[in-house]
Amino acid sequence: MAKKCVYCNSAIADDSVVDVCEKCGIMVWGEKMFKAIKDSMNNARNKGDLFQGSVCETAMDGGYRDIIK
């Protein structure tokens, strides 16, 4: 499934850490801030801190279930 920009629906790389194309990201946050956001998200992914879509799976493995009770 190809990823698309949440603002303009243009195609973006499947391995992109943000769901926004370059053009829209710069228009929304400005060039420097968008670069900082992407750098921060890439660093988090490289460290293993960014697991999109796996929060529920991890939570149901028992790690968070005990905390919630």
C-alpha atoms as a printed R data frame, in Angstrom:
   type eleno elety resid chain resno      x      y      z
1  ATOM     1    CA   MET     A     1  0.000  0.000  0.000
2  ATOM     2    CA   ALA     A     2  1.529  3.295 -1.093
3  ATOM     3    CA   LYS     A     3  1.649  6.139  1.394
4  ATOM     4    CA   LYS     A     4  0.079  9.462  0.498
5  ATOM     5    CA   CYS     A     5  0.462 12.959  1.894
6  ATOM     6    CA   VAL     A     6 -2.309 13.753  4.389
7  ATOM     7    CA   TYR     A     7 -2.644 17.253  2.936
8  ATOM     8    CA   CYS     A     8 -2.489 16.870 -0.858
9  ATOM     9    CA   ASN     A     9 -2.691 13.081 -1.433
10 ATOM    10    CA   SER     A    10  0.517 12.994 -3.478
11 ATOM    11    CA   ALA     A    11  2.588  9.816 -3.209
12 ATOM    12    CA   ILE     A    12  5.364  9.695 -0.626
13 ATOM    13    CA   ALA     A    13  8.009  7.055  0.046
14 ATOM    14    CA   ASP     A    14  6.806  4.035  2.022
15 ATOM    15    CA   ASP     A    15  9.760  4.403  4.389
16 ATOM    16    CA   SER     A    16  9.008  8.072  5.149
17 ATOM    17    CA   VAL     A    17  8.733  8.804  8.878
18 ATOM    18    CA   VAL     A    18  6.156 11.531  8.282
19 ATOM    19    CA   ASP     A    19  2.895 11.266  6.357
20 ATOM    20    CA   VAL     A    20  3.468 14.591  4.624
21 ATOM    21    CA   CYS     A    21  5.183 15.340  1.307
22 ATOM    22    CA   GLU     A    22  8.158 17.704  1.183
23 ATOM    23    CA   LYS     A    23  6.152 20.541 -0.390
24 ATOM    24    CA   CYS     A    24  3.323 20.436  2.158
25 ATOM    25    CA   GLY     A    25  5.693 19.928  5.094
26 ATOM    26    CA   ILE     A    26  7.580 23.086  4.195
27 ATOM    27    CA   MET     A    27  4.341 25.020  3.629
28 ATOM    28    CA   VAL     A    28  2.928 23.954  7.008
29 ATOM    29    CA   TRP     A    29  5.986 24.132  9.294
30 ATOM    30    CA   GLY     A    30  8.610 26.022  7.296
31 ATOM    31    CA   GLU     A    31 11.833 24.597  5.904
32 ATOM    32    CA   LYS     A    32 13.937 24.589  9.089
33 ATOM    33    CA   MET     A    33 11.213 23.195 11.348
34 ATOM    34    CA   PHE     A    34 10.190 20.487  8.869
35 ATOM    35    CA   LYS     A    35 13.828 19.390  8.570
36 ATOM    36    CA   ALA     A    36 14.087 19.265 12.383
37 ATOM    37    CA   ILE     A    37 10.895 17.190 12.598
38 ATOM    38    CA   LYS     A    38 12.140 14.714  9.979
39 ATOM    39    CA   ASP     A    39 15.585 14.471 11.596
40 ATOM    40    CA   SER     A    40 14.056 13.841 15.014
41 ATOM    41    CA   MET     A    41 11.667 11.205 13.671
42 ATOM    42    CA   ASN     A    42 14.475  9.481 11.730
43 ATOM    43    CA   ASN     A    43 16.654  9.413 14.855
44 ATOM    44    CA   ALA     A    44 13.792  7.921 16.872
45 ATOM    45    CA   ARG     A    45 13.210  5.242 14.225
46 ATOM    46    CA   ASN     A    46 16.932  4.408 14.104
47 ATOM    47    CA   LYS     A    47 17.012  4.000 17.908
48 ATOM    48    CA   GLY     A    48 13.916  1.796 17.795
49 ATOM    49    CA   ASP     A    49 11.711  4.349 19.544
50 ATOM    50    CA   LEU     A    50  9.363  4.765 16.595
51 ATOM    51    CA   PHE     A    51  7.070  1.806 16.014
52 ATOM    52    CA   GLN     A    52  3.996  3.170 14.285
53 ATOM    53    CA   GLY     A    53  1.024  0.852 14.437
54 ATOM    54    CA   SER     A    54  2.454 -1.473 17.081
55 ATOM    55    CA   VAL     A    55  1.283  0.301 20.236
56 ATOM    56    CA   CYS     A    56 -1.869 -1.826 20.657
57 ATOM    57    CA   GLU     A    57  0.014 -5.023 19.931
58 ATOM    58    CA   THR     A    58  2.639 -4.178 22.542
59 ATOM    59    CA   ALA     A    59  0.042 -3.069 25.068
60 ATOM    60    CA   MET     A    60 -1.911 -6.301 24.735
61 ATOM    61    CA   ASP     A    61  1.181 -8.455 25.278
62 ATOM    62    CA   GLY     A    62  0.759 -7.814 28.987
63 ATOM    63    CA   GLY     A    63  3.260 -5.021 29.493
64 ATOM    64    CA   TYR     A    64  0.650 -2.324 29.978
65 ATOM    65    CA   ARG     A    65 -2.252 -4.500 31.031
66 ATOM    66    CA   ASP     A    66 -0.840 -4.867 34.552
67 ATOM    67    CA   ILE     A    67 -0.361 -1.105 34.852
68 ATOM    68    CA   ILE     A    68 -3.961 -0.358 33.831
69 ATOM    69    CA   LYS     A    69 -5.512 -2.739 36.389
